[in-house]
Amino acid sequence: MAREARGKRGDRIRESSSASGRTYPRTARVGALLREVVADELERVSDEDDRLGLLTVTAVEPDPDFRHATVLLASISEEAAEGLEHHRVRLQNAIAREVRLKRTPLLRFVPDPAIEAGLKVEAALLRIQRPEDQPHEARDTDSAAGLGHAGGEAQGR
């Protein structure tokens, strides 16, 4: 669904909105576009520079004034961080070429905190063991003591 509004000069401006009726923020739209451009250019650069192999751009978060943008990556080694800093200008040139913005944002590369948080949650879940996940020795001891499954009770009859 699209709405029309009038700009300062009276020209029509189309604002896109989601199904819920809220407008989709411009920074989020620009961030999604920047993510595509940076990911495409990183793919081209990684063919030339082995330090940048297997990098995944998870998001790009531009500042509201679009002077700076933070590129979130699934993981960054120190070697990859050096390569990204070395090719930062090339990535910014790709943005200037492909995206029409008043200013080209200065890029900063950081690991995605959501990935790290997900790994912590996964590790916590792995530490929690359900009874059927216990080692075989523990289950055998419970069965011998009559604490096992219904099968142990049936043997006593």
Secondary structure, DSSP 4 states (H G I P E B T S, - for coil): -EEEEE-TTS-EEEEEB-TTSPBPPHHHHHHHHHHHHHHHHHHHHHHH-GGGTT--EEEEEE-TTSSEEEEEES---HHHHHHHHHTHHHHHHHHHHHS--SSPPEEEEEE-HHHHHHHHHHHHHHHS--GGGS-HHHHHHHHHTT-S-HHHHHHT-
